[in-house]
Amino acid sequence: MLKRTIFFALKSSLPVMLGYIAIGSAFGLIMQNIGYPIILTLFMSVVIYAGAGQYAAAGLFAAAAGYLEIALTIFLINSRHIVYGFSMRDKFNNTAPYTPYLIFGLTDETFGLLSTIKTPTDLPTARVYFYITLFNQLSWVAGSVAGFIAGKVIPFDFRGAEFALTALFVVLLLEQWKNRSENAPFIIAAVSAALALLIFGAENMLIAAFVLSLIGAAGASIRRGKVA
């Protein structure tokens, strides 16, 4: 059963793993380009493990930002994971001893995968979740280290490398859209992002879009409850 569990998790994780190798490589290339050591690249991918947060941190490192500013920025960028945790409470019931790692490893892509995957009834769900999360992180770590090394030995044009993360988000969005019959969450998110961009500008839109999405989702839930 262990082999079947690992194989199922690996097969399910493969699209995210391929994406993580690509965008992890881009992060490694950026870290090498701004002059930081490979050990810091590895440490960030193992301990922080947050794609957008690590990209932002690399930019803040390059700008010589303070530690407090870097910590606060990463916290705000990744605060959306709090909502992920709430929505995964039922799925993470009875997942001990893997629960702490599942919470730590709940990235955007892993959340998208775990929230839609249907585990075969004869496989242990907790282990499937654990291996999916582990495979995803290992691919991110491997990609970031490989990208750093490649940047050392291969001449590389860095223009557009940061778009790799956005491209993966688009693919995951399309997968979520295909697997859900209700379009309201996508409409709320799109309207919130557009309003945040128009009102607050590109540099300050992330938190604003997050707050507006929460308000919109809460309003939709309340309205649906009243209609019911």
N, C-alpha and C positions, 0 to 999 in steps of 0.2 A: 504493500500500500504506500510506503514511503516513496518509492520510485514513481508511482502514478501521481502522487501528490506533487512531487517536484516537477514532473513533466507537465502536468496541467498548469501549475503556476508559471513555469517557464514559457509555455506556449501562450498563456494569457498575457504575460508581461512583455512579450517580444516587441510589440509596436512601441511601447513606452521606452523599453531598453534601447532600441535603435535611435529613438529621438534623443534620449539622455546621453548616449555616446556622442551624438553630433553636437548638442548644445553644451555638454560638459567639455568637449574639446574646444569649443569657442571660448568658454570661460578660462580654460587653461592657457590658451593662446593669449588672451587679454592679460592674464596675470604675468605671463612671461614677458609680454611686450612692455608692461609698465615697470618691470624690473624687480618683481618680488620672487622669493625663492620657491622651489617646488614643494618644500615641506609645508609652507603656508597654504599653498594650493590644496595639498592633500588634507591638511588639518581642517580647512574650511569645508571641504566636500564631505568629510566624515562627521564633523561636529555640528556645523551650521546646517548643511544640506538643504539649501533653499535657493533655487535657481535665480529668481528675480532678486532676492536678497544678496546673493553672492555677486551678481553683476553690479548691483548698486554699490556694494561695499568696495568692489574693485575700483569703481569710479571715484568713490570718496577717498580711498587710499591715494589714488593718483593726485587728488586735489589737496592732499595733506590735511584732511578733516580730522577733528579730534575724536577720541574714542567714544565719548558720550554722544556726539552727533551721529557717529556711525551706528552705535547700538540703538539709538532712538529711531533712526531711519529704517533700519532692518526690522525693528519691532513693528513699526507702523505699516511697512510693506507687507509683512507676514501676519498682520492681525486678522486677516480674512480667514486664517486657519482655525480661529476660534469657532467660527460658524461651521466649518467642516467637522470639528469635533462634536458639536451639538448634534449634527445630523447623523453622525456615525455611532451614537451611543448604543442603539439597539444592536447594530451589527457587531460591535465590539464586546457585547456581553458574552461572558463565558469564553473569553479568548486568553485567559491566563495560561502560562506565564508570559505570553507574547504582548500583552496589552501595552506596557510602557513603550516598547519599541514601535508598535503599530501607531501609537499616538505621535511619537517623535517623527516617524517616517511618512506622515500623512501629507505629502506634497500635493499640489494641484492635480498632477497627472495620476498619482496613486489614488487619490480621492475619486477622481473620475472613473478609474478602473474598478475600485472596490465597491463603488456605489451602484455599479451596473452589472457586475459579474454574477453569474449564476453557478455556484459551486455544486458539482454532482453530489447527490445525497450520500453516496458511499465514501466520500472523502472528508477528512476532518477540516472544517471551515477555518478554524483558528490557524492551523498550519498552512493552509493555502494562502490566507491573508499574510502570514509571516513571510513565506517564501516570495510572494509577489513584491512585498515591500522591500525585502532584502535584495532581490534581483535588481529592482529598480535603483536602489542606492548603489549597489556594486557597479552598475553600468555607468552611473553618474561619476563615481570616483574614478573608474577606469578611463572614462572619456576625458575628465579634467587633467589627469596625469599624462595621458597620451597626447593631449593637445599642447600641454606645456613642453613636453619633450620635442614634439614636432616643431613647435615654434623656435626651438633652439637650433634645429638642424636644417629646417626648410624655410627659404624665404617666403613670406606670406603677406598678402595684402589684407589688412584687418577691416577695411571698409565693409560694413554690412554684417559683420560677424555676430553682433548683438541681436540681429533679427531672428536668429535661429530659435530663440525661446518663444518669440511671438508666433512663429510658424507652427511650433508644436502646439501652442494654445489653440490656434485656429483648427487644427486637425482634431483635437480633443473636443472642441465645441461642436464640430460637425457630428462626431460620434455620439455626443450627448443628445443632440437634436434628433438624430435618427432613432435613438432608443427611448425617447419620451414623447408621449402623445400630446402633452400640454405645452403650448407655446408661450404662455404668460411669463414664465421666468426669463426667457430669452428676450422678450419684448421689454420687460422691466429693466434688464441689464443694459440693453442697447440704448434705451431712452436715458437711463441714468448716466451712462458713459458720455453720451452726446451733450447732455446738460452740463455735466461736470467740466467737459472740455471747453464749452462755450463760456461758462461763467468763471472758472478758475484757471483755465489755461492748461497746457500740456504738462508743465512741471509740477502742478499741484492737484491734478485731477484724480489721482488714484484713491486717496482717502475719501474725497468728496463723492466719487462714484460708488464707493463701497457703502457709505452712509445712505446715499439716495436709494441704492438697491435694497438695503435693509428696510428702509421706510416703505418703499414700493411693495416689497414682498409681504411685509406686515399688513399693509393696507389691503392687499389682495386676499390674504388669509382671513382677515376680519370680514371683508365683504362676502367671501365665499361661505363663511360660517353663518352670516346673517341670511344669505340666500337659502342655505340648507335648512 
